[in-house]
């Protein structure tokens, strides 16, 4: 049947796929068209980023995260770069120094950062834009943070460089609410690792 034919084709492509990592940042492009009226495309990479009690693994191989903290400080421009070339220069310099991971302290970088990291093989950890009291009794704050997390995953979730996510920095307040957020995000985005803060 047609369905069996497509299942065999998909299995064949999956077997031949090259995985993405810092050492081999293999990327694929997907273009989808609906009846000649709607066309969209995206770039993605296939990878598995996991952890056990003591180590991180990329595609089953133990890896060591040699990271840096990025607090969105760009004194020469007074704003974060929005173009891929600027991010390639920045992340390329990081890689020259042996850095393979960036933690974005209480912020999420723009699309250009993810594109550059995908191409260069750099692991990224964006965070919710929050530093403070995770106050469960503040429904507006909780709704805003949950929605922002969902927006981050919906916008950047296809990028293989996006491997980890935190709820923010130096959080205090409701541990139960933080766990609830992580459980929701983890269920919807099982290819990433999560932490409260």
C-alpha positions in Angstrom: 0.0 0.0 0.0 1.0 3.6 -0.2 1.4 3.9 3.5 3.8 0.9 3.7 5.8 2.5 0.8 6.2 5.7 2.7 7.1 3.9 5.9 9.9 2.0 4.1 11.2 5.3 2.6 11.2 7.0 6.0 13.0 4.0 7.6 15.6 4.1 4.8 16.3 7.8 5.3 16.6 7.5 9.1 19.2 4.7 8.7 21.3 6.9 6.4 21.0 10.1 8.5 24.1 11.7 9.8 23.9 12.9 13.4 24.6 16.4 14.7 27.2 17.2 17.3 30.0 19.7 18.1 32.4 17.5 16.0 30.1 16.9 13.1 27.4 19.6 12.9 25.3 17.8 10.2 22.2 19.7 9.1 19.2 18.9 6.9 16.7 21.1 5.2 13.0 20.2 4.9 10.6 22.0 2.6 6.9 21.4 2.6 4.4 22.6 0.1 0.6 22.3 0.3 -1.2 22.3 -3.1 1.1 25.0 -4.5 -0.5 27.5 -2.1 1.6 27.3 1.0 5.3 26.7 1.2 7.5 26.5 4.3 11.0 25.2 5.0 13.2 24.6 8.0 16.7 23.4 8.9 17.2 20.8 11.6 19.7 18.2 12.8 19.3 14.8 14.3 20.9 14.3 17.7 20.4 12.8 21.1 21.6 14.8 24.1 21.3 13.0 27.4 22.7 12.9 31.0 23.2 10.3 33.6 24.1 11.0 37.3 27.6 12.3 36.4 28.0 12.8 32.6 26.5 14.3 29.5 26.3 12.3 26.3 25.9 13.4 22.7 24.6 10.6 20.4 25.7 8.0 23.0 29.2 9.4 23.4 30.3 10.9 26.7 31.0 14.7 26.3 32.4 17.4 28.5 30.7 20.8 28.4 33.2 23.5 28.4 30.9 26.4 28.8 30.6 30.1 29.4 28.1 32.4 30.8 26.5 35.0 28.6 24.5 37.8 30.3 23.6 39.6 27.1 26.3 42.3 27.5 27.2 43.9 24.2 28.8 47.2 25.1 29.9 48.2 21.6 26.4 48.0 20.1 24.3 48.2 23.3 22.1 45.4 21.8 22.4 41.8 21.0 23.5 41.0 17.4 20.6 39.9 15.2 22.6 38.6 12.2 24.1 35.2 11.7 27.6 36.5 10.7 28.0 38.3 14.0 27.0 35.2 15.9 29.4 33.1 13.8 32.2 35.4 14.7 31.3 35.4 18.4 30.7 31.6 18.6 33.7 30.9 16.4 36.0 32.8 18.8 34.5 30.8 21.7 35.2 27.6 19.8 38.8 28.7 19.2 39.2 28.9 23.0 37.8 25.4 23.4 34.3 26.5 24.5 31.5 24.3 23.3 28.6 25.5 25.4 26.9 28.8 26.2 24.4 29.4 29.0 22.3 32.5 28.3 21.8 34.0 31.8 18.1 34.8 32.1 17.5 35.4 28.4 17.0 33.7 25.1 19.1 34.7 22.1 17.7 35.5 18.6 17.2 33.0 15.8 20.6 34.1 14.3 22.4 32.6 17.4 20.8 29.3 17.0 21.5 29.2 13.2 25.2 30.0 13.8 25.4 27.5 16.7 23.8 24.8 14.5 26.4 25.4 11.8 29.4 25.6 14.1 28.4 22.8 16.5 27.9 24.8 19.8 25.5 23.6 22.5 23.1 26.3 23.8 21.1 26.7 27.0 18.6 29.5 26.7 16.6 30.5 29.8 13.3 32.1 30.7 13.8 35.9 31.2 13.4 35.6 35.0 15.5 36.1 38.1 13.7 36.1 41.4 10.7 34.8 43.2 8.9 32.0 41.3 5.7 33.0 43.0 2.9 30.4 42.5 0.3 32.8 43.9 0.9 35.3 41.1 -1.2 33.9 38.2 -0.1 36.6 35.8 3.6 35.9 36.3 3.1 32.2 36.1 1.0 32.5 32.9 3.5 34.8 31.3 6.5 32.6 32.1 4.8 29.4 30.9 3.7 31.1 27.6 7.2 32.5 27.1 8.7 29.1 27.5 6.3 27.7 25.0 7.1 30.5 22.6 10.8 29.7 22.9 10.3 26.0 22.2 7.9 26.7 19.3 10.3 29.2 17.7 13.7 27.6 18.3 12.9 24.0 19.2 14.0 22.6 15.8 17.6 23.7 16.3 19.9 20.9 17.3 22.1 23.3 19.2 19.3 23.9 21.6 20.1 21.1 24.1 19.2 22.5 27.5 16.8 24.9 29.1 16.5 26.6 32.6 13.6 28.4 34.2 15.8 31.4 35.0 18.6 32.3 37.4 18.9 32.1 41.2 15.2 31.3 41.6 13.4 31.1 44.9 9.8 30.6 45.7 7.6 27.6 44.8 9.6 24.5 44.2 6.4 22.7 43.4 5.5 25.3 40.7 9.0 25.0 39.2 8.7 21.3 39.0 5.3 21.7 37.3 6.9 23.9 34.7 9.7 21.5 34.1 7.3 18.6 33.8 5.2 20.5 31.2 8.2 21.6 29.2 9.9 18.1 29.4 6.7 16.4 28.2 6.4 18.7 25.2 10.1 18.8 24.4 11.7 15.5 25.3 14.9 16.1 23.3 16.2 18.7 25.8 17.5 18.6 29.3 15.9 20.9 31.9 16.8 22.5 35.2 14.9 24.9 37.6 17.7 27.5 37.6 
